[in-house]
Amino acid sequence: MSTFSYPPLDLNQNSIRLLHVNKGAWPSDVHCSLVETTTDPGEAVPYKALSYTWGAVEGGGPQPPLPLIFVNNRLFPATDNLRMALSRIQDPKHDLILWADAICINQQDNREKGHQVKQMAHIYKNAEEVLIWLGPSNEEIEDLLEFATFIDEQALDISTPRRSGQWASHCHDLMRNHYKNAKTPQNIIALQQLLSRRWFQRIWVLQEVAMARSARILCGPSSCPARTFSLMPSFFEVLTTEHSQAVLDLMPRIRSNSWWASDRTLHNLLVKFQHSQATDPRDMIYALLSMSADARDPTRFYPSYEIGGDRVYVNTMCFLIFGRWHGPRFWQPPRIQFADLSLPLAGTIEKLFRDIIFEYCSPAIGTVNQVCDDFIQRITCIKLNEVQILHCLSTFLTIALTSMDLLSTWFIERRPKLLEAHFRDGRGELQHRTKDKPERIFTLIFEQQNVEEEYRRIEFPIFDRFENIENLSLPRDLDRHDRRDGFDSFKHFTDLEGPFNITRPTENVRVMT
């Protein structure tokens, strides 16, 4: 029997493939067929979605020979873990419609992969249920999942299904007050074993769980509702990793009362999940896009597997700063690593500005001016105040004196109610005068003799100076800077990069480079 090959998918529509799994029972071979459908509202076919890890079977001891997977009557080269999952999921009496990424997406077609990844949030959101496959089980794990199922059923009998807070409270009360004897070493060990499975470290599971309307934990022949399983660590007092707890907090009925309800910018998600795991490094970013509050718009940032990881990191850095993934005009990609994306944005700005001026601009003055102008204009998209931006840019304007007028123009055009700016070329100063009362003057000094020192300084990590800078608030600090507590609020700024002298109104505030 020949091996499997994919029929083409219409990439001009919201098309996806679904897997029609014929009825059967473990450990028989699994026979399936692919059908094309759409994620458009009102046209989708009812289906369930599979959440699992690629690779070998994990845990549970020695396993019997795994069933084969046949798709469209052809042998499909599925991983061992997927083969076991499908053979366990198949129903002995009924066919099953399922979405599983390794089969439903042609993994060898990068254009199709990008097209499908853009729709994955809709795929998991539209699924009737997300099936979370954790691998084989043992007797202790089966007992644990049976207990979780029992608690779920008891809690539903006494709570309103739509009130997630009340339901979770009833679950905790039941476990604390009526089933204390369930807190056995066997159950605790079983829970620890499950939480150590690879699934809890995989970056893609965040989106798969966060979008699920309903989810179920599957382990061997046993299962339980994911919402109740997520409460087990607190009841059994089992410590979890930050990543695994974040995943548990995303389960249906739980997420509305967790970190999910807080600020979910792409930058915050990158910081929170920087230690997650992905087979493809690009997925460390792509898996978070639809979860973020600011990057889920596909017209601003979208997954593409036709570009390399380095370019993806640059695109992401540009999005974090400029609000879109394309960099300034005439700008060539700087050397960005994934770890840079979780650093404070103030340090990120300094790194990019250094790359633009020192390394990636054409020597032509006109090009430098154009790139710097585009860069400075786009900084207005991020949540930094004027003091922070001045501080980030002043260091490198020491070298690029020709671009100082661009910074001055930016403040005049972008902040007309706050500052008026004047560059005094002969003295190498960029002065900003506030229009509100009392009047304050900010003067940035750009001294040519500091050029050699600047080149020496950039050989060292630049981000350590920005640990506290993003906590500053310009309106608050400017209003108070003529009082002692106002000075104290700027103290750590001086420690980071000095001298930054706060004096009385109408006197200069000098940032020395």
C-alpha positions in Angstrom: 0.0 0.0 0.0 1.5 3.4 -1.0 2.3 6.1 1.5 0.1 9.1 2.0 0.2 12.3 -0.1 -2.0 15.4 0.5 -4.6 16.7 -1.8 -4.3 20.5 -2.3 -6.0 22.9 0.1 -7.7 26.1 -1.0 -5.5 28.8 0.6 -7.6 31.6 -0.6 -10.4 30.7 1.8 -10.6 29.8 5.5 -10.2 26.2 4.6 -9.1 23.4 6.9 -9.0 19.7 6.8 -10.8 17.4 9.3 -10.1 13.8 10.1 -13.0 11.4 9.7 -12.0 8.5 12.1 -13.8 5.3 11.5 -15.2 3.4 14.4 -12.9 0.9 16.1 -11.4 -0.1 19.3 -7.9 -0.4 20.9 -5.6 -1.9 19.7 -6.9 -2.2 16.1 -5.4 -0.1 13.3 -7.0 3.3 12.8 -8.6 4.0 9.5 -9.4 7.7 8.6 -10.1 10.0 5.7 -9.5 13.7 5.3 -12.4 16.1 4.4 -12.0 19.8 3.6 -14.3 22.3 5.3 -14.1 25.9 6.5 -13.9 27.8 9.8 -16.4 30.4 8.5 -19.3 30.9 11.0 -22.4 28.8 10.2 -20.5 26.5 7.8 -18.2 24.6 10.1 -18.7 20.8 10.6 -19.0 19.7 14.2 -15.7 18.2 15.4 -13.4 17.7 18.3 -9.8 18.9 18.4 -6.8 17.0 19.7 -4.2 18.6 21.9 -1.0 16.4 22.4 2.7 16.4 22.0 4.7 15.2 19.1 7.3 12.4 19.4 7.5 9.2 21.4 5.1 7.8 23.9 5.8 9.1 27.4 5.4 7.3 30.7 3.3 4.3 31.6 6.1 1.7 31.2 6.5 -0.8 28.4 3.8 -0.6 25.7 2.5 -3.2 23.2 3.1 -2.7 19.5 1.2 0.4 18.4 -1.6 0.4 15.8 -0.9 1.8 12.3 -2.7 4.9 11.0 -4.2 4.8 7.5 -5.4 8.0 5.9 -7.4 7.9 2.7 -6.4 4.2 2.5 -2.7 5.0 2.6 -0.2 4.5 5.5 0.4 7.7 7.3 3.8 8.2 9.1 2.3 9.4 12.4 4.5 9.7 15.6 4.1 7.0 18.2 2.3 9.4 20.6 -0.3 10.4 18.0 -0.8 6.7 17.0 -1.6 5.8 20.6 -3.8 8.8 21.0 -5.9 8.1 17.9 -6.2 4.4 18.8 -7.5 5.3 22.3 -9.8 8.0 21.1 -11.6 6.0 18.4 -15.1 4.9 19.4 -16.1 1.3 19.0 -19.6 2.2 17.9 -19.5 5.6 16.2 -17.3 7.4 13.7 -15.5 10.5 15.0 -14.7 13.9 13.4 -11.4 15.2 14.7 -8.8 17.8 14.1 -5.2 16.8 14.7 -2.5 19.2 13.4 0.1 16.6 12.3 -2.4 15.0 9.9 -4.7 17.8 9.0 -1.8 20.2 8.0 0.7 19.4 5.4 3.8 19.9 7.5 6.0 20.0 4.4 4.3 23.0 2.8 5.4 26.1 4.6 2.8 28.3 2.9 0.0 26.0 4.0 1.4 25.9 7.5 1.3 29.6 7.9 -2.3 29.7 6.5 -3.4 27.1 9.0 -1.6 28.5 12.0 -3.4 31.8 11.5 -6.7 29.9 11.9 -5.7 27.7 14.8 -7.4 29.9 17.4 -10.6 29.6 15.5 -10.1 25.8 15.1 -9.8 25.2 18.8 -12.5 27.8 19.7 -15.0 26.2 17.3 -14.4 22.6 18.4 -17.1 21.0 20.5 -14.5 19.7 22.8 -10.7 19.8 23.1 -9.3 16.4 23.9 -6.0 16.7 25.9 -3.9 13.5 25.4 -1.3 13.0 28.2 -0.2 9.5 27.2 -0.6 6.1 28.8 -1.8 5.6 32.3 -1.3 3.3 35.3 -3.5 2.2 38.1 -2.8 5.3 40.3 -3.4 7.7 37.5 -6.7 6.0 36.6 -7.8 6.3 40.3 -6.9 10.0 40.3 -8.9 10.8 37.2 -11.8 8.8 38.5 -11.8 10.9 41.7 -11.6 14.2 39.6 -14.6 13.0 37.6 -16.6 12.2 40.7 -15.9 15.7 42.2 -16.9 17.3 39.0 -20.3 15.5 38.9 -20.9 16.3 42.6 -20.1 20.0 42.1 -22.4 20.3 39.1 -25.3 18.9 41.1 -25.1 21.8 43.6 -23.9 24.7 41.5 -25.1 26.8 38.6 -23.1 25.7 35.6 -22.6 29.2 34.2 -21.1 30.6 37.4 -17.5 29.4 37.3 -16.5 31.0 40.6 -19.4 29.2 42.4 -18.6 25.9 40.8 -14.9 26.0 41.7 -15.8 27.0 45.3 -18.1 24.0 45.5 -15.3 21.7 44.2 -12.9 23.0 46.9 -15.5 22.6 49.6 -16.3 19.0 48.6 -12.6 18.0 48.5 -11.8 19.8 51.8 -14.8 18.8 53.9 -16.0 15.5 52.5 -13.2 13.7 50.7 -10.1 14.4 52.8 -9.2 10.7 52.7 -8.5 11.1 48.9 -5.3 13.0 49.8 -3.2 9.8 49.6 0.4 9.4 48.6 -0.7 7.4 45.6 -2.9 10.2 44.3 -0.2 12.8 45.0 2.4 10.8 43.1 0.0 10.2 40.2 -0.7 13.9 39.9 3.0 14.7 40.0 3.6 12.2 37.3 1.0 13.8 35.0 2.2 17.4 35.7 5.7 16.3 34.6 4.5 15.2 31.2 5.8 17.1 28.2 2.4 18.4 27.4 2.5 20.9 30.3 5.7 22.5 28.9 4.6 22.9 25.3 4.0 26.4 24.0 1.1 25.5 21.7 -1.0 24.1 24.5 -1.5 27.6 25.9 -3.6 28.6 22.9 -5.3 25.2 22.5 -6.6 25.3 26.1 -7.3 29.1 26.2 -9.6 28.9 23.2 -11.4 25.7 24.3 -15.1 25.9 25.1 -14.8 22.5 26.8 -11.8 20.3 27.4 -11.2 16.8 28.7 -8.0 15.1 30.0 -7.3 11.7 28.5 -4.8 9.3 29.8 -4.8 5.7 28.6 -8.4 4.5 28.9 -9.3 7.0 31.6 -10.5 10.6 31.4 -11.8 13.5 33.4 -13.0 17.1 32.8 -10.1 19.5 32.5 -11.7 22.1 34.6 -11.7 19.8 37.7 -8.3 18.4 37.0 -6.9 22.0 37.1 -8.0 22.2 40.8 -6.2 19.0 41.9 -2.8 20.6 42.6 -4.2 23.0 45.2 -6.2 20.3 46.9 -3.4 17.8 47.0 -0.9 20.6 47.8 1.3 19.7 44.9 3.8 22.3 43.7 3.6 23.2 40.0 6.0 25.0 37.7 5.1 28.5 36.6 4.3 27.2 33.1 2.2 24.2 34.1 0.2 26.4 36.6 -0.4 28.9 33.8 -1.8 26.1 31.6 -4.0 24.9 34.4 -5.3 28.5 34.9 -6.4 28.5 31.3 -8.8 25.6 31.6 -12.5 26.2 30.9 -14.4 27.7 33.9 -11.0 28.6 35.5 -9.5 31.2 33.1 -12.0 34.0 33.8 -10.7 34.2 37.4 -7.0 33.8 36.5 -4.1 35.8 35.0 -6.0 35.4 31.6 -8.2 38.3 32.7 -5.2 40.7 33.1 -3.0 42.5 30.6 -2.2 40.1 27.8 0.1 42.1 25.6 2.5 40.1 23.4 5.4 41.5 25.4 3.9 40.3 28.7 3.2 36.9 27.2 6.8 36.6 25.9 8.1 37.4 29.4 5.7 34.9 31.1 6.3 32.0 28.8 9.9 32.5 27.7 10.9 29.1 29.1 8.2 27.1 27.2 9.2 24.5 24.7 8.6 24.3 20.9 10.0 22.1 18.2 10.2 25.1 15.8 11.7 28.2 17.5 9.3 30.4 15.5 6.4 28.8 17.3 7.6 30.4 20.6 6.1 33.6 19.1 3.4 32.4 16.7 1.7 30.3 19.5 1.1 33.5 21.5 -0.3 35.8 18.8 -3.9 34.9 19.0 -3.8 35.0 22.8 -2.4 38.5 23.0 -4.5 41.6 23.2 -2.4 43.6 20.7 -1.0 41.1 18.2 -4.0 38.9 17.2 -4.8 41.2 14.3 -3.5 39.3 11.3 -3.1 42.6 9.3 -0.4 43.7 11.8 1.4 40.5 12.6 0.9 37.1 11.2 2.7 33.7 11.2 4.9 32.8 8.2 7.0 29.7 7.9 8.6 31.0 4.7 11.0 33.2 6.7 13.7 32.2 9.0 13.8 32.5 12.8 16.1 35.4 12.9 13.8 37.4 10.7 10.8 36.4 12.9 12.6 37.8 16.0 13.3 41.1 14.2 9.6 41.3 13.1 8.5 40.7 16.7 10.9 43.3 18.0 9.6 45.8 15.5 6.0 45.0 16.5 6.7 45.5 20.2 8.1 48.9 19.5 6.4 50.2 16.4 3.1 48.4 16.7 3.6 46.5 13.4 6.1 43.9 12.3 7.8 45.9 9.5 10.9 47.9 10.5 11.8 51.4 9.5 12.5 52.2 5.9 16.1 51.5 4.7 16.7 49.4 7.8 18.5 46.1 7.6 17.8 43.4 10.3 19.8 43.7 13.5 21.1 40.7 15.4 18.1 39.9 17.6 17.8 36.7 19.7 14.6 35.3 21.2 15.8 36.2 24.8 15.9 39.8 23.8 12.1 39.8 23.3 11.4 39.4 27.0 13.7 42.3 28.1 12.3 45.7 29.2 11.2 47.8 26.2 13.4 50.7 27.2 16.5 48.5 26.8 15.1 47.2 23.5 14.7 50.7 22.1 18.3 51.4 22.9 19.5 48.2 21.3 17.6 48.9 18.1 18.7 52.5 17.9 22.3 51.5 18.4 22.0 49.0 15.5 20.3 51.5 13.2 22.9 54.2 13.8 26.1 52.3 14.2 25.7 49.2 12.1 22.8 49.0 9.7 22.4 52.4 8.1 24.0 53.5 4.9 26.8 56.0 5.4 24.8 58.5 3.5 23.5 61.2 5.9 20.1 61.3 4.1 19.6 57.6 4.8 20.6 58.0 8.4 18.1 60.8 8.8 15.3 58.9 7.1 15.8 55.8 9.2 16.1 57.7 12.5 13.1 59.8 11.6 11.0 56.7 11.0 12.2 55.0 14.1 11.5 58.0 16.4 8.1 58.6 14.9 7.1 55.0 15.6 8.2 55.0 19.2 4.9 56.8 20.0 3.1 53.5 19.6 4.5 52.1 22.8 3.8 52.9 26.5 6.9 54.9 27.4 6.9 58.5 28.5 9.1 61.3 27.3 11.7 61.0 29.9 12.2 57.3 29.2 12.4 58.0 25.4 14.9 60.8 25.8 17.0 58.7 28.0 17.0 55.8 25.6 17.8 57.9 22.5 20.3 60.4 24.0 23.2 58.0 24.2 23.3 57.3 20.5 22.5 60.7 19.3 26.0 61.5 20.6 27.2 59.8 17.5 24.5 60.8 15.0 24.4 64.5 15.5 22.7 64.9 12.2 19.6 63.2 13.5 19.0 65.4 16.5 16.7 67.7 14.6 14.5 64.7 13.9 14.1 64.2 17.6 13.3 67.8 18.0 10.7 67.7 15.2 9.2 64.6 16.7 8.5 66.3 20.1 7.1 69.4 18.4 4.7 67.4 16.2 3.8 64.5 18.6 3.7 66.3 21.9 2.6 69.9 21.1 0.8 70.3 24.5 3.6 69.1 26.6 6.9 70.1 25.1 8.5 72.5 22.7 12.0 71.5 21.5 15.0 73.4 20.3 18.3 72.0 19.2 21.3 74.3 19.7 23.8 73.0 17.2 26.7 75.0 18.3 26.5 73.8 21.9 25.5 70.2 21.1 22.3 70.5 23.2 18.8 69.4 22.6 16.5 71.5 24.8 12.8 70.8 25.6 10.7 73.3 27.4 7.4 72.4 29.0 4.4 74.5 28.1 2.5 73.8 31.3 3.2 75.6 34.6 5.5 75.6 36.4 7.9 75.7 33.4 10.6 73.1 33.2 13.5 72.7 30.8 15.1 69.5 29.8 18.5 69.7 28.2 20.3 66.8 26.6 24.0 67.2 26.2 25.8 65.5 23.3 29.5 65.8 23.6 31.8 64.5 20.9 34.5 63.6 23.3 32.2 60.9 24.7 32.2 59.0 21.4 35.1 56.7 22.3 33.6 56.0 25.7 30.3 55.1 24.1 31.9 52.6 21.8 33.6 50.9 24.8 30.3 50.9 26.8 28.2 49.1 24.1 30.5 46.1 24.3 28.7 45.3 27.6 25.1 44.3 28.2 22.9 47.3 27.9 19.8 46.0 29.5 20.8 45.9 33.1 20.3 49.6 33.4 16.6 49.3 32.6 15.4 47.1 35.4 13.3 49.8 37.0 13.0 52.4 34.3 9.6 51.3 33.0 8.1 52.0 36.5 8.6 55.7 36.0 5.6 57.8 35.3 6.3 61.2 33.6 3.2 63.1 34.7 3.5 61.9 38.3 7.3 62.6 38.5 7.3 65.9 36.7 4.5 67.3 39.0 6.5 66.3 42.0 10.1 66.8 41.0 10.5 70.0 42.9 9.8 68.3 46.2 11.9 65.8 48.1 9.7 62.8 47.4 9.8 63.7 43.7 13.6 63.6 43.8 13.4 60.2 45.5 11.1 58.9 42.8 13.9 59.6 40.3 16.7 58.2 42.5 16.9 54.8 40.8 17.0 56.6 37.4 20.2 58.3 38.4 21.6 55.0 39.6 20.9 53.4 36.3 22.5 56.0 34.0 23.8 59.2 35.5 24.0 62.0 36.1 20.3 62.8 35.7 19.9 65.9 37.9 16.5 67.0 39.1 16.5 70.6 40.1 13.8 73.2 40.8 11.4 74.5 38.1 12.8 76.6 35.3 16.3 75.1 35.9 17.9 72.6 33.6 17.5 68.9 33.8 20.6 67.5 32.2 21.1 64.0 30.8 24.8 63.5 30.2 26.0 60.9 27.7 
